[in-house]
C-alpha cells in the first residue's frame, strides 16, 4: 500500500476516535458542562480578553453560536474539533521522524498512556484542548522549517505561534523552550537565523499583539485571577513552606510521563533480554535530532519550575506542563528506537489500541452507570426536571437568579423566553440582593442515567421584575 494511502487511512482512524467520543458525549447529555458554559458566557462578544484566558476559544464559540443559533451540540463540538486538530498535527509531527506505521503506533501510545491526552481531554477542559492543538501545530511547522526554509513554512509557523499565544497562556512555556533550544542547537540556528524569520515574527505579532496590549492595560484582572487560583504569591515568604509544596506538586506534574516512560523502558529491557535484534541507524540522525528534542523537552519543563520558585507559587499543575509532553514522548521513543525490533512495534500498536478501547469503555461506564464509581458526572444533571419544577413556581412577570453558571447557561439556551440572570455571589452574600422581593428555592433534581436515587440540590432566587 502506498504511503499516502496509509496516511489517509490513519487520518480516518483518528476521525473515528474523535467522533466516537463526541457521539458518546452527546448521547450522554446534550447539555453544556461547566467549562463549556463558562466559554458561552465569555463569548457573548468578540472581546480581546476576559482576565482569565486568552480569547481564541471564546471567538470560536461565538462564531459557531451565531452560525448555529446557540446549538448546544455545535458548542460542545468545539472541543472535539480541537482534539482532532491536535491528533492530526501530533501524527504529522511524528511523521517527520518515523515511517507512517511507526508514527501511527507512537500516536496511539501517546493517546493511550499519557493521562493529559488519554482521558481528561475527551470530556473536560476547553482551553487546554485548544492549546494542545496549537502546540502540536506549532511543533509541526517548527520541524518543517528545519527541513525546508521556505517562505510558506515560516509564515505558517508564525500563524501557528500567534494562534497558540491567544489559546492559553502556558503555550508560552513551549514557545520559550523552542526559542532556547534553537539557540543551543546547531541545525536549528542554521535554519532559523535567516531573514525569513521576520515573516514568522510579524505574522505571530499581527495575531497575538491586540490581546496582549489589552492584557497590559487590564493586567490587574489577570493578576487577581491568578492569585485566586494560587498561581502567584507575591508577598514575602519567610518560612519557605512553598518549597515542600513545590516538591509535592512537581511529583504530580511530572508523573504524567511515568506510564509512557515505564512502558517504553520495559519493552527495551525485554528486547535486550530476548535479544530480538537491533535496528541500524545513522549516528548523525540521532546526534542532531535527539539533541534538539532533548533541549526542547528540558527547557519546556525547566521554565515553569523556575517561574514557580521565583513567584513562590502554590501550584504547579500537570496541565501547565502538558503542552510539551508529546515532544518528550517522541524523544523517549526515539531513544529506544534503534534497540527495537518489528515485534516491538506490533506489540506497541496492539497494546495502545486495546488501552484506547478500554478507556472508552470506562468513560461509558462512568457516564451511564455512575453507581459503579460512586460519583455522578456533572453533565448528567436533568435539566428537564429543573424546568418542570421551576414552571410550577408561576414564573410570569418574575426573574430567576441562579448561582450556578452551568445551570444558568443551559436554562438560558433551553428557555430563552425566561428572564434569567446569573450571580456567583448570592449564596455567599445574600445581603447584596436584599432590596429585592425575593424567594429562595432549593430544588432537589435527579441525575440522568442514574439507576439510584442520587440527586443534586440547586439554589435559585425568584423575585418580581423591577420596574
C-alpha positions as CSV (number, residue, x, y, z in Angstrom):
1,X,0.0,0.0,0.0
2,X,1.4,3.4,-0.9
3,X,2.5,5.6,1.9
4,X,0.0,8.4,1.2
5,X,-2.9,5.9,1.3
6,X,-1.7,4.7,4.7
7,X,-1.6,8.3,6.0
8,X,-5.2,8.9,4.7
9,X,-6.3,5.8,6.5
10,X,-4.7,7.0,9.6
11,X,-6.5,10.3,9.4
12,X,-9.7,8.4,9.0
13,X,-8.8,6.3,12.1
14,X,-8.3,9.5,14.1
15,X,-11.6,10.8,12.9
16,X,-13.3,7.7,14.1
17,X,-11.7,8.0,17.5
18,X,-12.8,11.6,18.0
19,X,-16.2,11.0,16.5
20,X,-16.8,8.1,18.9
21,X,-16.1,10.3,21.9
22,X,-18.3,13.1,20.5
23,X,-21.2,10.7,20.0
24,X,-20.8,9.3,23.5
25,X,-20.8,12.8,24.9
26,X,-23.9,14.0,23.0
27,X,-25.7,10.7,23.8
28,X,-24.9,11.0,27.5
29,X,-26.1,14.6,27.7
30,X,-26.9,17.3,25.1
31,X,-26.2,20.0,27.8
32,X,-23.1,22.1,28.4
33,X,-20.7,21.2,31.1
34,X,-19.1,23.8,33.5
35,X,-16.1,24.8,31.2
36,X,-18.3,24.9,28.1
37,X,-20.9,27.1,30.0
38,X,-18.1,29.4,31.1
39,X,-17.0,29.9,27.5
40,X,-20.6,30.5,26.4
41,X,-20.8,33.4,28.8
42,X,-17.3,34.8,27.8
43,X,-18.2,34.5,24.1
44,X,-21.2,36.8,24.0
45,X,-19.0,39.5,22.4
46,X,-15.8,39.3,20.5
47,X,-13.7,40.7,23.4
48,X,-9.9,40.9,23.3
49,X,-9.8,39.2,26.7
50,X,-11.6,38.4,29.9
51,X,-8.9,38.4,32.5
52,X,-8.8,34.6,32.8
53,X,-7.7,33.1,29.5
54,X,-6.8,34.3,26.0
55,X,-9.8,34.8,23.7
56,X,-9.3,32.4,20.8
57,X,-11.6,29.7,22.2
58,X,-14.3,32.2,23.0
59,X,-14.1,33.6,19.5
60,X,-14.6,30.1,18.0
61,X,-17.6,29.5,20.3
62,X,-19.0,32.9,19.4
63,X,-18.7,32.2,15.6
64,X,-20.4,28.8,15.9
65,X,-23.0,30.3,18.2
66,X,-24.0,32.8,15.6
67,X,-24.0,30.3,12.8
68,X,-26.0,27.6,14.6
69,X,-28.2,29.8,16.8
70,X,-26.7,28.6,20.1
71,X,-27.0,24.9,19.3
72,X,-25.5,23.0,22.3
73,X,-24.2,20.2,20.1
74,X,-22.3,22.8,18.0
75,X,-20.8,24.4,21.1
76,X,-19.8,21.0,22.5
77,X,-18.2,20.1,19.2
78,X,-15.6,22.8,19.5
79,X,-13.6,20.7,22.0
80,X,-13.7,17.7,19.6
81,X,-12.6,19.8,16.6
82,X,-9.6,21.0,18.6
83,X,-9.0,17.4,19.7
84,X,-8.9,16.2,16.1
85,X,-6.5,19.0,15.1
86,X,-4.2,18.1,18.0
87,X,-4.1,14.4,17.0
88,X,-3.6,15.1,13.2
89,X,-0.7,17.5,13.8
90,X,0.7,15.2,16.5
91,X,0.8,12.4,13.9
92,X,2.3,14.7,11.2
93,X,5.0,15.9,13.7
94,X,5.9,12.3,14.5
95,X,5.9,11.5,10.8
96,X,8.8,13.9,10.3
97,X,10.9,11.4,12.3
98,X,9.5,7.9,11.6
99,X,7.6,5.9,8.9
100,X,3.8,6.1,8.7
101,X,3.3,2.8,10.6
102,X,5.6,3.7,13.4
103,X,4.1,7.2,13.6
104,X,0.7,5.7,14.0
105,X,2.0,3.4,16.7
106,X,3.6,6.3,18.7
107,X,0.5,8.5,18.2
108,X,-1.7,5.8,19.7
109,X,0.7,5.2,22.6
110,X,0.6,8.9,23.4
111,X,-3.2,8.9,23.4
112,X,-3.3,5.8,25.5
113,X,-0.5,6.2,28.0
114,X,-0.3,9.9,28.8
115,X,-3.2,10.9,31.1
116,X,-3.4,14.5,29.9
117,X,-4.2,13.2,26.4
118,X,-5.8,9.9,27.2
119,X,-8.7,10.7,29.4
120,X,-9.5,14.2,30.7
121,X,-9.1,15.7,27.3
122,X,-12.2,13.9,25.9
123,X,-14.8,15.3,28.3
124,X,-13.4,18.1,30.3
125,X,-11.2,21.1,29.6
126,X,-11.7,23.7,26.8
127,X,-8.6,26.0,26.6
128,X,-6.3,23.0,27.4
129,X,-7.6,21.1,24.4
130,X,-7.1,24.1,22.2
131,X,-3.6,24.8,23.4
132,X,-2.7,21.1,22.8
133,X,-3.9,21.6,19.2
134,X,-1.9,24.8,18.7
135,X,1.2,23.2,20.4
136,X,1.3,20.2,18.0
137,X,0.6,22.5,15.1
138,X,3.4,24.8,16.1
139,X,5.9,22.0,16.6
140,X,5.0,20.5,13.2
141,X,5.7,23.7,11.4
142,X,8.8,24.2,13.5
143,X,10.2,20.9,12.2
144,X,9.1,21.7,8.7
145,X,11.2,24.9,8.8
146,X,14.1,22.8,9.9
147,X,13.7,20.6,6.9
148,X,12.8,23.3,4.3
149,X,13.4,27.1,4.8
150,X,10.6,28.2,2.6
151,X,8.7,31.4,3.0
152,X,5.4,29.4,3.3
153,X,6.8,27.3,6.2
154,X,8.0,30.4,8.0
155,X,4.6,32.1,7.5
156,X,2.6,29.0,8.7
157,X,4.9,28.8,11.8
158,X,4.2,32.4,12.6
159,X,0.5,31.9,12.3
160,X,0.6,28.8,14.5
161,X,2.6,30.7,17.1
162,X,0.2,33.6,17.0
163,X,-2.8,31.3,17.5
164,X,-1.0,29.5,20.3
165,X,-0.4,32.7,22.2
166,X,-4.1,33.5,22.2
167,X,-5.2,30.0,23.0
168,X,-3.8,29.6,26.6
169,X,-1.0,31.3,28.5
170,X,1.0,28.2,29.2
171,X,1.7,28.0,25.4
172,X,4.5,30.4,26.3
173,X,6.3,27.6,28.1
174,X,6.6,25.6,24.8
175,X,7.4,28.7,22.7
176,X,10.2,29.7,25.1
177,X,11.6,26.2,25.0
178,X,11.6,26.2,21.2
179,X,13.4,29.5,21.1
180,X,16.0,28.5,23.7
181,X,16.5,25.1,22.1
182,X,17.1,26.8,18.7
183,X,19.9,28.8,20.2
184,X,21.6,25.8,21.6
185,X,21.1,23.5,18.5
186,X,23.4,23.9,15.5
187,X,20.9,22.7,13.0
188,X,18.2,24.9,14.4
189,X,20.4,28.0,14.4
190,X,21.3,27.3,10.8
191,X,17.6,27.0,9.9
192,X,16.2,30.0,11.8
193,X,18.9,32.6,11.7
194,X,17.7,33.7,8.3
195,X,15.9,36.8,7.0
196,X,12.7,34.8,6.5
197,X,12.3,34.6,10.3
198,X,10.9,38.1,10.2
199,X,7.9,36.7,8.4
200,X,7.2,34.4,11.4
201,X,7.7,37.2,13.9
202,X,5.4,39.7,12.2
203,X,2.7,37.2,11.4
204,X,2.6,35.9,15.0
205,X,2.6,39.5,16.3
206,X,-0.3,40.5,14.0
207,X,-2.4,37.8,15.6
208,X,-1.4,37.9,19.2
209,X,-0.5,41.6,19.8
210,X,-4.0,43.0,20.1
211,X,-4.8,40.7,23.0
212,X,-1.5,41.3,24.8
213,X,-2.0,45.1,24.5
214,X,-5.4,44.6,26.1
215,X,-3.8,42.4,28.8
216,X,-1.2,45.1,29.5
217,X,-4.0,47.6,30.1
218,X,-6.1,45.2,32.2
219,X,-3.3,43.2,33.9
220,X,-5.0,43.6,37.3
221,X,-7.8,41.4,36.2
222,X,-5.4,38.6,35.2
223,X,-3.3,39.1,38.3
224,X,-6.4,38.8,40.5
225,X,-7.5,35.6,38.7
226,X,-4.0,34.0,39.1
227,X,-3.8,35.0,42.7
228,X,-7.3,33.4,43.4
229,X,-6.1,30.2,41.8
230,X,-2.9,30.2,43.9
231,X,-0.6,30.6,40.9
232,X,1.4,33.5,42.4
233,X,2.3,34.6,45.9
234,X,3.9,38.0,45.5
235,X,4.1,38.9,49.2
236,X,7.3,38.0,51.1
237,X,7.5,34.4,52.3
238,X,9.9,33.7,55.1
239,X,9.0,30.1,56.2
240,X,9.8,28.5,52.8
241,X,7.0,26.0,53.1
242,X,6.3,26.6,49.5
243,X,9.5,24.6,48.7
244,X,8.0,21.5,50.3
245,X,4.8,22.2,48.4
246,X,6.8,22.6,45.3
247,X,8.3,19.1,45.5
248,X,4.9,17.5,46.2
249,X,3.3,19.3,43.2
250,X,6.3,18.6,41.0
251,X,5.9,14.9,41.6
252,X,2.3,15.1,40.5
253,X,3.1,17.3,37.5
254,X,5.9,15.2,36.1
255,X,4.1,11.9,36.9
256,X,2.1,12.4,33.6
257,X,5.1,10.9,31.7
258,X,5.8,8.0,34.1
259,X,3.4,5.4,32.5
260,X,4.7,6.1,29.0
261,X,8.3,6.0,30.1
262,X,7.8,2.8,32.1
263,X,6.2,1.1,29.1
264,X,9.0,2.0,26.7
265,X,11.7,1.1,29.2
266,X,10.0,-2.3,29.8
267,X,10.0,-3.1,26.2
268,X,13.6,-2.1,25.8
269,X,14.6,-4.4,28.7
270,X,12.5,-7.2,27.2
271,X,14.2,-6.6,23.8
272,X,17.7,-6.9,25.4
273,X,16.8,-9.9,27.4
274,X,15.3,-11.8,24.5
275,X,17.9,-10.5,22.0
276,X,15.3,-9.9,19.4
277,X,17.6,-7.7,17.3
278,X,18.9,-4.2,16.9
279,X,18.0,-1.9,14.0
280,X,20.9,0.0,12.5
281,X,20.5,3.8,12.2
282,X,22.8,6.6,11.1
283,X,24.6,8.2,14.1
284,X,24.1,11.7,12.6
285,X,20.4,11.3,12.6
286,X,20.3,10.7,16.4
287,X,23.1,13.1,17.1
288,X,21.2,16.1,15.7
289,X,17.5,15.2,16.2
290,X,17.9,13.8,19.7
291,X,19.9,16.7,20.9
292,X,17.3,19.2,19.7
293,X,14.4,17.3,21.1
294,X,16.3,17.0,24.4
295,X,16.8,20.7,24.6
296,X,13.1,21.4,23.8
297,X,11.9,18.9,26.4
298,X,14.3,20.1,29.1
299,X,13.5,23.8,28.7
300,X,9.7,23.3,28.5
301,X,9.9,21.7,32.0
302,X,12.6,23.9,33.4
303,X,11.0,27.3,32.6
304,X,7.8,26.6,34.6
305,X,9.8,25.3,37.5
306,X,11.9,28.5,37.6
307,X,8.8,30.6,37.5
308,X,7.3,28.6,40.3
309,X,10.3,29.2,42.5
310,X,10.6,32.9,41.7
311,X,7.0,33.7,42.4
312,X,6.6,31.3,45.3
313,X,3.6,29.8,43.6
314,X,1.2,27.5,45.4
315,X,0.5,25.4,42.3
316,X,2.5,23.7,39.6
317,X,-0.3,21.8,37.8
318,X,0.4,18.9,35.4
319,X,-1.8,20.7,32.9
320,X,0.7,23.6,32.7
321,X,3.4,21.2,31.6
322,X,1.3,19.1,29.3
323,X,1.8,21.4,26.3
324,X,5.1,19.6,25.6
325,X,4.5,16.1,26.9
326,X,4.1,14.8,23.4
327,X,7.6,16.1,22.4
328,X,9.1,14.3,25.4
329,X,7.3,11.2,24.3
330,X,8.8,11.5,20.8
331,X,12.2,11.9,22.4
332,X,11.8,8.8,24.6
333,X,10.5,6.8,21.7
334,X,13.5,7.8,19.6
335,X,16.0,7.0,22.3
336,X,14.9,3.4,22.3
337,X,14.1,3.2,18.6
338,X,17.4,1.7,17.5
339,X,17.1,-1.1,20.1
340,X,13.6,-2.2,18.9
341,X,12.5,-4.9,16.6
342,X,9.4,-5.3,14.4
343,X,7.8,-7.3,17.3
344,X,8.2,-4.2,19.4
345,X,6.0,-2.1,17.1
346,X,3.4,-4.8,16.7
347,X,3.1,-5.3,20.4
348,X,3.0,-1.5,21.0
349,X,0.3,-1.0,18.4
350,X,-1.9,-3.7,19.9
351,X,-1.4,-2.5,23.5
352,X,-2.2,1.1,22.6
353,X,-5.3,0.1,20.6
354,X,-6.5,-2.1,23.4
355,X,-5.9,0.6,26.0
356,X,-7.8,3.2,24.0
357,X,-10.8,0.9,23.7
358,X,-10.7,0.1,27.5
359,X,-10.5,3.8,28.3
360,X,-13.6,4.5,26.1
361,X,-15.5,1.7,27.9
362,X,-14.5,3.1,31.3
363,X,-15.8,6.5,30.2
364,X,-19.1,4.9,29.1
365,X,-19.5,3.2,32.4
366,X,-18.7,6.5,34.3
367,X,-21.5,8.3,32.5
368,X,-24.2,5.7,32.1
369,X,-23.5,3.7,35.3
370,X,-22.4,6.3,37.9
371,X,-23.1,3.9,40.8
372,X,-20.0,1.9,39.9
373,X,-17.7,4.8,40.7
374,X,-19.9,6.4,43.4
375,X,-19.7,9.7,41.5
376,X,-22.0,11.3,39.1
377,X,-20.7,13.4,36.2
378,X,-21.9,17.0,36.1
379,X,-23.2,16.6,32.5
380,X,-25.8,14.2,34.0
381,X,-27.9,16.9,35.6
382,X,-31.5,16.5,34.4
383,X,-32.4,19.9,33.1
384,X,-35.9,18.8,32.0
385,X,-36.6,18.1,35.7
386,X,-35.3,21.6,36.6
387,X,-37.6,23.3,34.0
388,X,-40.6,21.3,35.2
389,X,-40.0,22.2,38.8
390,X,-39.4,25.9,38.1
391,X,-42.5,26.2,35.9
392,X,-44.6,25.1,38.9
393,X,-43.4,28.3,40.7
394,X,-45.6,30.6,38.5
395,X,-42.8,32.5,36.8
396,X,-45.0,35.0,35.0
397,X,-43.5,38.5,35.5
398,X,-40.7,37.2,37.6
399,X,-37.0,37.0,37.3
400,X,-34.8,34.0,38.3
401,X,-31.3,34.4,39.7
402,X,-29.1,31.3,39.5
403,X,-25.9,30.9,41.4
404,X,-24.6,28.1,39.2
405,X,-23.3,29.3,35.8
406,X,-23.5,25.8,34.2
407,X,-27.2,25.6,35.1
408,X,-27.8,29.2,34.1
409,X,-26.4,28.8,30.6
410,X,-28.2,25.6,29.9
411,X,-31.5,27.1,31.1
412,X,-30.8,30.2,29.0
413,X,-30.4,28.1,25.9
414,X,-33.4,25.8,26.6
415,X,-35.7,28.6,27.8
416,X,-34.7,31.9,26.1
417,X,-38.1,33.4,26.9
418,X,-37.4,33.2,30.6
419,X,-36.0,36.2,32.5
420,X,-32.8,34.6,33.8
421,X,-29.7,36.1,35.4
422,X,-26.5,34.7,36.9
423,X,-24.8,35.8,40.1
424,X,-22.0,33.7,41.6
425,X,-22.1,35.6,44.9
426,X,-25.7,35.2,46.1
427,X,-25.1,32.1,48.1
428,X,-22.2,33.8,50.0
429,X,-23.7,37.3,50.3
430,X,-27.5,37.3,50.1
431,X,-27.5,40.9,51.5
432,X,-26.3,42.1,48.1
433,X,-29.8,41.5,46.8
434,X,-31.7,42.2,50.0
435,X,-33.6,45.0,48.3
436,X,-35.4,42.5,46.1
437,X,-38.7,40.9,47.0
438,X,-37.1,37.5,46.6
439,X,-37.9,33.9,47.5
440,X,-35.3,31.3,47.9
441,X,-35.8,27.8,46.4
442,X,-33.7,24.8,46.9
443,X,-34.7,22.3,44.2
444,X,-33.7,18.6,44.5
445,X,-33.0,17.5,41.0
446,X,-32.3,13.9,39.8
447,X,-29.5,13.0,37.6
448,X,-29.8,11.5,34.1
449,X,-28.8,7.8,33.5
450,X,-28.6,7.1,37.3
451,X,-30.3,4.0,38.4
452,X,-30.2,5.1,42.0
453,X,-31.9,7.9,43.8
454,X,-28.9,10.2,43.6
455,X,-29.7,13.9,43.1
456,X,-28.3,17.3,43.5
457,X,-29.5,20.5,45.2
458,X,-29.7,23.7,43.1
459,X,-30.3,27.1,44.6
460,X,-32.5,29.7,42.9
461,X,-33.7,33.1,43.9
462,X,-37.0,34.2,42.3
463,X,-38.3,37.8,42.6
464,X,-40.7,40.2,40.9
465,X,-39.4,42.1,37.9
466,X,-38.1,45.6,38.7
467,X,-40.0,48.4,37.0
